Amino acid sequence: MSGHLRVALAQIDLMVGDVEGNADKIVATAGRARDEQGAQLVVFPELGLTGYPPEDLLFRTQFMEQVEAGLHRVCAASQGIHVLLGLPLEDHRLGRHNAAILLRDGHEVGHYFKQVLPNYSVFDEKRYFVPGREPLVADVAGVRVGVTICEDIWQPEPAAAAARAGAQVLVNLNASPFHYGKHDERMQVLGDRITETGLPIVYVNLVGGQDELVFDGESLAMSAEQALLLRAPSFEQGLFTVDVPVAGERPKAPPQVAERPGDEANIYHALVLGTRDYVAKNGFDGVVMGLSGGIDSSVTLAVAVDALGADQVEAVMMPSRYTADMSRDDAAAMAEGLGVRYRVIPIGAAFDAFLGMLAEEFAGREPDVTEENIQARCRGIVLMAISNKTGRMLLSTGNKSEMAVGYATLYGDMAGGFAPLKDVSKTWVYRLARYRNSRSPVIPERVLTRPPSAELAPDQTDQDALPAYEVLDPILERFVERDGGIKDLVAEGYDEAVVNQVARMVLRAEYKRRQAPPGVRVTQRSFGKDRRYPITSGYGKIFR
């Protein structure tokens, strides 16, 4: 019986649907684990061969044929090392499974079907898979290895079943998406499973962006005493090897524990990685965005440059008659400081043209939000034209607070292919700006201290239409992310009239959010896959 198992944790970025490309990466990584790091076992993330989540691609026969061909390639390459691979497997009697297969020297050693299928939040696995029932415990270099997949480790029974079957080490394949606070939840769960089973755990997680989701990695290994043996860096690809002690052995080497970033850094890195992967994996030639001199576009520009490089980013200032001189100056200063391509395209002539075209229709009606929205839509037309002509994807700059209450213009500032700040509240936008400036001062200080304004009317500020963000954002967090009731919010001390106003705005804006671009998910309840509300509903009547 061996006292240690040398395991390589393959924390890699894979692309949904690119089975051939994923197989290439898996084969190359397995070769490195064997030849460069002397690993006895290399572990890949959940559904690594297809990328996660493959969603309705799983219903396509041709796609599943590609999976089978990819499996044969990886199997043939499993010479001299055990390879634990995540993939979907079809069983003609039982159905399709979210599976892990253990390979060695061109042969299957065993396979495992995920037992706990998550069907909440962003997860929809019961649509695609049927659960497994049996544990897999296999001999790897003299060590009995028990296999689980992602959600299995969040419940006691799959790990307990592996322990009863004789496992000495638990290995867990994951595609666990990031959200604020996720690390602490994972550590609690892994600690619980170790306490229950008395076994060390190897936890391998995916890294990278996939549409709204971003996977942070942070793969790790913990001893039977709950000591960290290894923790991989967050949001970074890599192959990390650890000698896992079994049968009461002591660790061979000091722990390899990457430092965890603070909350602001973690969220900022998630935005950068999610934006980078969305642009690159969809084949765009960089991005274009509007730069207003305000806080949201400033943070979006910083994220874009950190994700893609200055040469891949174009910023456009589109002043109107209401644009303040300081907005022009701050936008120009930031663009110059970051070294991006920068243009100024005034929209005054276009705005006047639209007003002239609509003069007869608007006769006898006072100016209102209609004229404000026309300006935003002028800007949307300009930016989409540049996007079409250059092949650069348009980034939308809206934040979660605005998306929640509908403080955004359809076909105007909501236009775009991706919205990095979509799940970031306004108060968090400021926190991220100060974090980014702590690394290097790229956002002018005045942007952080002046009252936020859309600058679509004379002397306008956001608080003309909204409660102050320090009041609005806590209400939104409770109402949107926690499904809090009005009575509960009032009991916490929030003004009932303000709470009703906010609730009414949130529910009325559902139709807008359905037409918004995707963006990086960083909370437990983002708009999109997480939160699914009807557009047409009588529920909002109670807030009128």
ZAMARGU-4260 file (C-alpha; in steps of 0.2 Angstrom, whole numbers, plus 5000, padded with zeros to 4 digits):
<rodrens>
0) 5000/5000/5000 | 5007/5017/4995 | 5008/5031/5008 | 5006/5045/4995 | 4998/5048/4979
5) 5005/5060/4967 | 4990/5069/4959 | 4991/5083/4945 | 4976/5095/4946 | 4973/5101/4929
10) 4965/5119/4932 | 4962/5123/4913 | 4951/5134/4903 | 4940/5124/4891 | 4928/5130/4878
15) 4910/5123/4877 | 4907/5114/4861 | 4925/5113/4855 | 4927/5094/4858 | 4942/5093/4847
20) 4951/5108/4854 | 4947/5102/4872 | 4954/5085/4868 | 4970/5092/4861 | 4972/5102/4877
25) 4968/5087/4888 | 4980/5076/4879 | 4994/5089/4880 | 4991/5092/4899 | 4991/5074/4903
30) 5007/5072/4894 | 5015/5086/4904 | 5008/5079/4920 | 5017/5062/4917 | 5033/5068/4909
35) 5037/5084/4918 | 5029/5081/4935 | 5029/5063/4937 | 5011/5062/4942 | 5002/5045/4944
40) 4985/5053/4942 | 4979/5068/4932 | 4962/5075/4936 | 4952/5086/4924 | 4936/5097/4927
45) 4918/5091/4926 | 4913/5089/4908 | 4930/5094/4903 | 4929/5086/4886 | 4913/5096/4881
50) 4916/5112/4892 | 4903/5117/4905 | 4889/5119/4903 | 4885/5111/4886 | 4867/5114/4887
55) 4856/5109/4873 | 4871/5103/4862 | 4869/5087/4872 | 4853/5084/4862 | 4863/5084/4845
60) 4868/5067/4839 | 4883/5074/4830 | 4889/5082/4845 | 4888/5066/4855 | 4898/5057/4841
65) 4911/5070/4843 | 4912/5067/4862 | 4914/5048/4858 | 4929/5052/4846 | 4937/5064/4858
70) 4936/5050/4872 | 4945/5038/4860 | 4959/5051/4858 | 4961/5054/4876 | 4960/5035/4880
75) 4974/5031/4867 | 4985/5045/4875 | 4983/5038/4893 | 5000/5029/4892 | 5009/5028/4909
80) 4997/5039/4919 | 4979/5037/4925 | 4968/5050/4918 | 4952/5055/4926 | 4941/5064/4913
85) 4924/5072/4914 | 4912/5070/4900 | 4894/5065/4896 | 4891/5047/4893 | 4876/5039/4885
90) 4868/5023/4892 | 4855/5016/4880 | 4845/5008/4895 | 4847/5022/4908 | 4850/5038/4898
95) 4863/5051/4898 | 4874/5054/4912 | 4886/5067/4918 | 4901/5056/4920 | 4919/5054/4925
100) 4929/5040/4917 | 4946/5033/4923 | 4958/5029/4909 | 4975/5020/4909 | 4986/5014/4895
105) 4973/5015/4882 | 4959/5006/4892 | 4945/5011/4904 | 4948/5007/4922 | 4931/5012/4928
110) 4917/5025/4926 | 4906/5035/4938 | 4890/5044/4935 | 4886/5060/4945 | 4873/5056/4958
115) 4867/5073/4964 | 4861/5084/4949 | 4859/5102/4954 | 4843/5110/4947 | 4843/5128/4955
120) 4851/5145/4952 | 4861/5143/4935 | 4860/5124/4935 | 4848/5114/4925 | 4856/5097/4925
125) 4840/5087/4927 | 4835/5093/4909 | 4850/5084/4902 | 4855/5070/4914 | 4849/5055/4924
130) 4858/5052/4941 | 4870/5038/4945 | 4868/5026/4960 | 4884/5017/4962 | 4901/5023/4969
135) 4917/5021/4960 | 4933/5016/4970 | 4948/5011/4959 | 4966/5007/4962 | 4978/5020/4957
140) 4996/5016/4960 | 4991/5006/4975 | 4979/5019/4982 | 4960/5017/4983 | 4953/5032/4975
145) 4935/5037/4976 | 4927/5048/4963 | 4913/5061/4965 | 4908/5075/4953 | 4904/5093/4959
150) 4887/5094/4968 | 4890/5076/4975 | 4902/5083/4987 | 4889/5096/4994 | 4879/5081/5000
155) 4885/5068/5013 | 4880/5052/5004 | 4891/5051/4988 | 4907/5053/4998 | 4901/5042/5012
160) 4897/5028/4999 | 4914/5030/4992 | 4922/5028/5010 | 4911/5013/5013 | 4918/5005/4997
165) 4936/5007/5003 | 4941/5024/4997 | 4957/5031/5004 | 4956/5047/4994 | 4941/5057/4988
170) 4943/5066/4971 | 4930/5078/4966 | 4929/5085/4948 | 4921/5102/4947 | 4914/5116/4936
175) 4909/5127/4950 | 4905/5145/4945 | 4911/5159/4955 | 4901/5171/4965 | 4905/5183/4979
180) 4908/5172/4995 | 4909/5155/4986 | 4926/5151/4993 | 4920/5151/5011 | 4905/5140/5006
185) 4917/5127/4997 | 4929/5126/5012 | 4915/5123/5024 | 4908/5109/5013 | 4924/5101/5010
190) 4928/5101/5029 | 4912/5093/5033 | 4915/5079/5021 | 4932/5076/5028 | 4925/5076/5045
195) 4912/5063/5040 | 4924/5052/5030 | 4941/5054/5038 | 4948/5055/5020 | 4959/5068/5011
200) 4950/5077/4997 | 4957/5083/4980 | 4946/5096/4972 | 4949/5101/4954 | 4939/5116/4947
205) 4937/5123/4930 | 4944/5141/4926 | 4938/5153/4913 | 4922/5162/4906 | 4907/5154/4898
210) 4893/5167/4893 | 4887/5174/4910 | 4897/5161/4920 | 4915/5163/4926 | 4924/5149/4934
215) 4938/5154/4947 | 4948/5138/4948 | 4955/5138/4966 | 4958/5119/4965 | 4965/5112/4981
220) 4970/5097/4991 | 4966/5095/5009 | 4973/5081/5021 | 4963/5070/5032 | 4967/5083/5046
225) 4959/5097/5035 | 4976/5105/5032 | 4978/5113/5015 | 4991/5104/5005 | 4989/5114/4989
230) 4978/5129/4983 | 4980/5134/4966 | 4978/5153/4961 | 4961/5160/4957 | 4957/5164/4939
235) 4973/5157/4932 | 4976/5141/4922 | 4989/5129/4927 | 4994/5111/4931 | 4997/5109/4950
240) 5005/5093/4957 | 5003/5087/4975 | 5008/5072/4985 | 4992/5067/4994 | 4996/5057/5010
245) 4985/5042/5014 | 4985/5029/5028 | 4991/5041/5041 | 5006/5047/5032 | 5013/5064/5034
250) 5014/5076/5020 | 5030/5075/5010 | 5033/5093/5007 | 5027/5110/5013 | 5010/5116/5008
255) 5008/5125/4991 | 4995/5138/4995 | 4992/5153/4984 | 4987/5169/4992 | 4969/5173/4990
260) 4964/5190/4983 | 4953/5202/4993 | 4935/5204/4989 | 4937/5218/4977 | 4952/5210/4968
265) 4942/5193/4966 | 4927/5202/4958 | 4938/5213/4947 | 4948/5197/4941 | 4931/5188/4938
270) 4926/5203/4927 | 4942/5203/4917 | 4942/5184/4914 | 4924/5184/4909 | 4926/5198/4897
275) 4942/5191/4890 | 4935/5174/4887 | 4919/5180/4880 | 4927/5192/4867 | 4941/5179/4862
280) 4930/5163/4862 | 4917/5172/4851 | 4930/5178/4839 | 4929/5197/4840 | 4943/5208/4834
285) 4943/5218/4851 | 4930/5229/4858 | 4922/5247/4856 | 4913/5256/4870 | 4906/5273/4874
290) 4917/5283/4886 | 4906/5296/4895 | 4918/5302/4909 | 4907/5294/4922 | 4911/5280/4934
295) 4903/5265/4925 | 4911/5268/4908 | 4928/5272/4917 | 4928/5255/4926 | 4922/5246/4910
300) 4936/5253/4901 | 4949/5248/4914 | 4942/5230/4914 | 4942/5230/4895 | 4961/5235/4894
305) 4966/5223/4908 | 4957/5209/4899 | 4962/5212/4881 | 4976/5225/4880 | 4975/5243/4875
310) 4977/5239/4856 | 4961/5229/4856 | 4950/5243/4864 | 4942/5258/4856 | 4933/5272/4866
315) 4921/5284/4859 | 4916/5300/4868 | 4899/5306/4861 | 4895/5323/4869 | 4878/5332/4868
320) 4873/5349/4873 | 4872/5343/4891 | 4889/5335/4892 | 4899/5344/4905 | 4917/5350/4901
325) 4924/5340/4915 | 4916/5324/4908 | 4925/5328/4891 | 4942/5331/4900 | 4941/5316/4912
330) 4936/5304/4897 | 4951/5311/4887 | 4963/5309/4901 | 4958/5291/4905 | 4959/5286/4887
335) 4976/5294/4885 | 4982/5286/4901 | 4977/5269/4896 | 4983/5271/4878 | 4967/5266/4869
340) 4961/5272/4853 | 4950/5287/4857 | 4938/5297/4846 | 4926/5311/4849 | 4910/5310/4839
345) 4897/5324/4844 | 4879/5318/4843 | 4871/5336/4843 | 4867/5336/4824 | 4859/5319/4825
350) 4849/5324/4840 | 4843/5339/4831 | 4839/5329/4816 | 4828/5317/4826 | 4819/5332/4835
355) 4816/5340/4818 | 4809/5323/4811 | 4797/5321/4826 | 4792/5340/4828 | 4775/5337/4821
360) 4772/5321/4831 | 4778/5330/4847 | 4769/5346/4844 | 4760/5352/4860 | 4769/5340/4871
365) 4782/5345/4884 | 4800/5338/4883 | 4802/5323/4895 | 4812/5307/4896 | 4808/5304/4877
370) 4821/5317/4872 | 4833/5310/4884 | 4831/5293/4877 | 4834/5299/4859 | 4851/5305/4864
375) 4855/5288/4871 | 4849/5280/4855 | 4859/5292/4845 | 4874/5285/4854 | 4869/5267/4852
380) 4868/5270/4833 | 4885/5277/4832 | 4893/5263/4843 | 4884/5249/4833 | 4890/5257/4817
385) 4908/5257/4822 | 4905/5239/4829 | 4898/5233/4812 | 4912/5242/4802 | 4927/5236/4812
390) 4922/5219/4819 | 4924/5225/4837 | 4911/5220/4849 | 4902/5233/4858 | 4903/5233/4877
395) 4888/5240/4886 | 4893/5249/4902 | 4877/5248/4913 | 4878/5241/4931 | 4866/5230/4941
400) 4857/5244/4950 | 4852/5252/4934 | 4847/5236/4926 | 4837/5232/4941 | 4826/5248/4941
405) 4826/5250/4922 | 4837/5266/4923 | 4843/5262/4906 | 4838/5265/4888 | 4833/5251/4876
410) 4843/5252/4860 | 4853/5266/4868 | 4865/5263/4882 | 4859/5245/4883 | 4865/5241/4866
415) 4880/5229/4865 | 4886/5212/4864 | 4892/5210/4882 | 4890/5220/4899 | 4905/5217/4911
420) 4896/5227/4925 | 4879/5219/4923 | 4879/5210/4940 | 4889/5224/4949 | 4879/5236/4960
425) 4883/5254/4959 | 4891/5254/4976 | 4902/5240/4971 | 4907/5249/4955 | 4914/5263/4966
430) 4923/5250/4976 | 4931/5241/4961 | 4936/5258/4954 | 4946/5262/4970 | 4953/5244/4970
435) 4959/5247/4952 | 4967/5264/4956 | 4976/5256/4970 | 4986/5246/4957 | 4989/5261/4946
440) 4978/5277/4946 | 4970/5276/4929 | 4953/5283/4934 | 4953/5302/4937 | 4949/5305/4955
445) 4935/5317/4950 | 4925/5303/4942 | 4924/5295/4959 | 4919/5310/4969 | 4907/5319/4957
450) 4888/5315/4958 | 4884/5302/4945 | 4874/5308/4930 | 4867/5302/4914 | 4869/5320/4907
455) 4854/5319/4896 | 4846/5335/4904 | 4851/5351/4912 | 4860/5349/4929 | 4854/5331/4929
460) 4859/5318/4943 | 4854/5300/4945 | 4846/5304/4961 | 4833/5315/4952 | 4825/5299/4947
465) 4832/5286/4960 | 4834/5284/4979 | 4852/5287/4984 | 4863/5272/4979 | 4867/5269/4997
470) 4849/5267/5000 | 4844/5259/4984 | 4857/5245/4983 | 4854/5237/5000 | 4835/5237/4995
475) 4839/5229/4979 | 4850/5216/4987 | 4836/5210/4998 | 4822/5211/4985 | 4831/5204/4970
480) 4845/5193/4977 | 4836/5186/4993 | 4818/5187/4987 | 4814/5198/5002 | 4797/5204/5005
485) 4791/5222/5008 | 4786/5219/5026 | 4803/5211/5029 | 4812/5226/5022 | 4801/5239/5031
490) 4804/5229/5047 | 4823/5231/5044 | 4820/5250/5044 | 4818/5254/5026 | 4805/5267/5022
495) 4789/5259/5015 | 4786/5271/5001 | 4804/5269/4995 | 4803/5250/4996 | 4787/5250/4986
500) 4794/5262/4973 | 4810/5251/4971 | 4799/5235/4970 | 4788/5243/4957 | 4803/5249/4946
505) 4811/5232/4947 | 4795/5222/4941 | 4791/5235/4927 | 4809/5233/4920 | 4808/5215/4917
510) 4805/5217/4898 | 4820/5228/4897 | 4832/5215/4905 | 4826/5202/4893 | 4833/5212/4879
515) 4850/5216/4888 | 4866/5208/4883 | 4874/5195/4894 | 4887/5200/4907 | 4898/5192/4920
520) 4889/5184/4935 | 4897/5188/4952 | 4883/5187/4964 | 4872/5172/4969 | 4857/5180/4960
525) 4861/5188/4943 | 4849/5194/4930 | 4848/5180/4917 | 4849/5162/4921 | 4848/5165/4940
530) 4832/5175/4941 | 4817/5170/4930 | 4802/5181/4932 | 4787/5183/4920 | 4786/5199/4910
535) 4767/5199/4910 | 4762/5197/4928 | 4748/5205/4939 | 4760/5203/4955 | 4766/5221/4952
540) 4749/5228/4955 | 4752/5227/4974 | 4766/5240/4972 | 4756/5253/4962
</rodrens>
